[in-house]
């Protein structure tokens, strides 16, 4: 009974659809007002589907100055590995490195690869186009939710988080399995983590050693979020005004960034943009940061209102929403793609 009550009261652990179900009528109201099911697609005109879902990462990187993101290139399925090695040298990418699908999300098929053997294993089982990216060694990962109405020169930062990927710290006594079982988030992902770390599963982790269970700092991959809202100021906003103006037509979404520290980021130095997400980005600063469910709903609805207003304005400027059937086909194809991705993710381990 106690566990059942904990599941009911811990709303952050509810399935995504369950969390959002009570406020779905508000989204439907925006559809009715707009007379367009895909009313949000004009929000970020340069991103496929406005960045709601299924957008290629390459189009995102192509809009950024190269100095703002890690060395990156794309790989096609079945591409000859000698060609990949040549690209690694061409782009100056060394191990360890990051791989992630060209179209993806939620940390699915995201891996840190330490050796060529690991890379060969990933490549041999990967049936989708994917991205190779240099691992960024800055110590801090943050996310910044940015909104700017198209008629305004200045935007706002609505959320600022320090994201800590799922990890355990050894004590010289317990095995990795035992540490995972003791972890408040890890113990809910035992099957998945065993699949990815079975080689170390029964190993005692030395005292003080940090063992990374996941390098994908996503809420649904067990990451922990620390609120940095007290650091939101004019300096921070001006950095993202400048970046977003440079991207051109990016008005609503979330940046994921590696940096040395908050002050360096505010001063525009020692940071690298891992990626940014458009109108499908969740304002994830209500996770782990003390929000009640009601406060979280207020935050979500505030963001939906801004998304509607931006989309409406861009539509008035001649950027039309996607036609109904085009959007339906795109979503169907995207959902099928994600289903296949999850199956491959399990095979790769």
Secondary structure as GFF3:
##gff-version 3
##sequence-region A 1 349
A	DSSP	alpha_helix	2	9	.	.	.	ID=ss1
A	DSSP	three_ten_helix	11	13	.	.	.	ID=ss2
A	DSSP	alpha_helix	16	21	.	.	.	ID=ss3
A	DSSP	alpha_helix	24	34	.	.	.	ID=ss4
A	DSSP	three_ten_helix	39	42	.	.	.	ID=ss5
A	DSSP	three_ten_helix	48	51	.	.	.	ID=ss6
A	DSSP	alpha_helix	57	62	.	.	.	ID=ss7
A	DSSP	three_ten_helix	66	68	.	.	.	ID=ss8
A	DSSP	beta_strand	72	75	.	.	.	ID=ss9
A	DSSP	alpha_helix	81	91	.	.	.	ID=ss10
A	DSSP	beta_strand	97	101	.	.	.	ID=ss11
A	DSSP	beta_strand	111	113	.	.	.	ID=ss12
A	DSSP	alpha_helix	116	125	.	.	.	ID=ss13
A	DSSP	beta_strand	130	134	.	.	.	ID=ss14
A	DSSP	beta_strand	140	147	.	.	.	ID=ss15
A	DSSP	beta_strand	156	164	.	.	.	ID=ss16
A	DSSP	beta_strand	167	169	.	.	.	ID=ss17
A	DSSP	alpha_helix	176	182	.	.	.	ID=ss18
A	DSSP	three_ten_helix	186	188	.	.	.	ID=ss19
A	DSSP	alpha_helix	190	197	.	.	.	ID=ss20
A	DSSP	beta_strand	210	212	.	.	.	ID=ss21
A	DSSP	three_ten_helix	219	221	.	.	.	ID=ss22
A	DSSP	beta_strand	224	227	.	.	.	ID=ss23
A	DSSP	three_ten_helix	229	231	.	.	.	ID=ss24
A	DSSP	alpha_helix	234	247	.	.	.	ID=ss25
A	DSSP	beta_strand	252	259	.	.	.	ID=ss26
A	DSSP	alpha_helix	262	266	.	.	.	ID=ss27
A	DSSP	beta_strand	271	277	.	.	.	ID=ss28
A	DSSP	three_ten_helix	284	286	.	.	.	ID=ss29
A	DSSP	alpha_helix	293	316	.	.	.	ID=ss30
A	DSSP	alpha_helix	324	348	.	.	.	ID=ss31
###
